[in-house]
Amino acid sequence: MFLEIMAAATAISSVFGAISGGNAQRRAANASIEEGDRLAEDALTRGRETARRYGIDLAQLMGRQRAVMAAGGVDLSQGSAAAYTAETTRIGQQELALIRENARREAFGLRRAGKNQALGLRAGASASYGQAFESVLNFGANAWTQYRQGRGGPLSPMSAPAARSSSVASNPFRPVTSYP
């Protein structure tokens, strides 16, 4: 009887351990996705701030260029001065676009990394749930095998303690005529 109780306790412990492990992995997967999203939003915010600061620097550069050219008596609306200013504007816009694109790519990578990690954790959670199911099946199969082989086991009516004689225990359907 003690062995049957221990087998049942072991099976129950295995089931609960596997389920709690799976639940912990599932929570970790959700946290990984949330962390990836948080880091991605941070990357986008930093990208916007970098672009804003670069835009200010670009405007200051263009103002200095115009001031120097105007101080030299150059007409800013035509010729090489206008081309120079237009080129500075074009390069500045390309740099701003590059800053924004790099921030977007970084955010995408951070989100993807969080989701990839979560995928692995969820696979582990599924495996843990499968182990719990396997523990239940193994316990049931072992109990059924012991019962069918007549060794008692947790499914056997003989596994319960009873004050019966050996002849009654060997044939539970024989009428009891005397008690020990």
DAVEN-V637065 format. One record per residue. RES is the residue in three letters. SS is DSSP state (a for helix, b for strand, c for the rest). PSI is psi in whole degrees, 0 to 359 (none if undefined). Layout:
# DAVEN-V637065
RES|SS|PSI / RES|SS|PSI
This chain:
# DAVEN-V637065
MET|c|321 / PHE|a|319 / LEU|a|322 / GLU|a|320 / ILE|a|318 / MET|a|320 / ALA|a|318 / ALA|a|317 / ALA|a|320 / THR|a|317 / ALA|a|316 / ILE|a|317 / SER|a|317 / SER|a|318 / VAL|a|310 / PHE|a|323 / GLY|a|316 / ALA|a|319 / ILE|a|316 / SER|a|325 / GLY|a|318 / GLY|a|320 / ASN|a|321 / ALA|a|320 / GLN|a|323 / ARG|a|319 / ARG|a|320 / ALA|a|324 / ALA|a|316 / ASN|a|320 / ALA|a|325 / SER|a|319 / ILE|a|316 / GLU|a|319 / GLU|a|319 / GLY|a|319 / ASP|a|319 / ARG|a|316 / LEU|a|324 / ALA|a|317 / GLU|a|322 / ASP|a|318 / ALA|a|319 / LEU|a|320 / THR|a|315 / ARG|a|322 / GLY|a|317 / ARG|a|318 / GLU|a|319 / THR|a|318 / ALA|a|320 / ARG|a|313 / ARG|a|321 / TYR|a|320 / GLY|a|319 / ILE|a|314 / ASP|a|320 / LEU|a|316 / ALA|a|321 / GLN|a|319 / LEU|a|313 / MET|a|323 / GLY|a|318 / ARG|a|317 / GLN|a|314 / ARG|a|319 / ALA|a|318 / VAL|a|315 / MET|a|318 / ALA|a|323 / ALA|a|333 / GLY|c|3 / GLY|c|19 / VAL|c|136 / ASP|c|117 / LEU|c|346 / SER|c|356 / GLN|c|164 / GLY|a|210 / SER|a|331 / ALA|a|317 / ALA|a|320 / ALA|a|319 / TYR|a|315 / THR|a|318 / ALA|a|320 / GLU|a|319 / THR|a|318 / THR|a|315 / ARG|a|313 / ILE|a|320 / GLY|a|319 / GLN|a|322 / GLN|a|318 / GLU|a|318 / LEU|a|317 / ALA|a|320 / LEU|a|318 / ILE|a|314 / ARG|a|319 / GLU|a|320 / ASN|a|320 / ALA|a|318 / ARG|a|317 / ARG|a|319 / GLU|a|316 / ALA|a|317 / PHE|a|315 / GLY|a|320 / LEU|a|319 / ARG|a|316 / ARG|a|318 / ALA|a|318 / GLY|a|319 / LYS|a|322 / ASN|a|317 / GLN|a|319 / ALA|a|323 / LEU|a|315 / GLY|a|319 / LEU|a|322 / ARG|a|326 / ALA|a|320 / GLY|a|322 / ALA|a|318 / SER|a|321 / ALA|a|322 / SER|a|319 / TYR|a|324 / GLY|a|323 / GLN|a|323 / ALA|a|314 / PHE|a|320 / GLU|a|321 / SER|a|318 / VAL|a|315 / LEU|a|318 / ASN|a|316 / PHE|a|314 / GLY|a|318 / ALA|a|319 / ASN|a|318 / ALA|a|317 / TRP|a|319 / THR|a|315 / GLN|a|321 / TYR|a|315 / ARG|a|330 / GLN|c|0 / GLY|c|20 / ARG|c|14 / GLY|c|239 / GLY|c|175 / PRO|c|345 / LEU|c|351 / SER|c|137 / PRO|a|342 / MET|a|347 / SER|a|341 / ALA|c|138 / PRO|c|136 / ALA|c|150 / ALA|c|78 / ARG|c|156 / SER|c|167 / SER|a|330 / SER|a|326 / VAL|a|320 / ALA|a|328 / SER|a|335 / ASN|c|93 / PRO|c|349 / PHE|c|353 / ARG|c|132 / PRO|c|141 / VAL|c|122 / THR|c|336 / SER|c|159 / TYR|c|145 / PRO|c|none
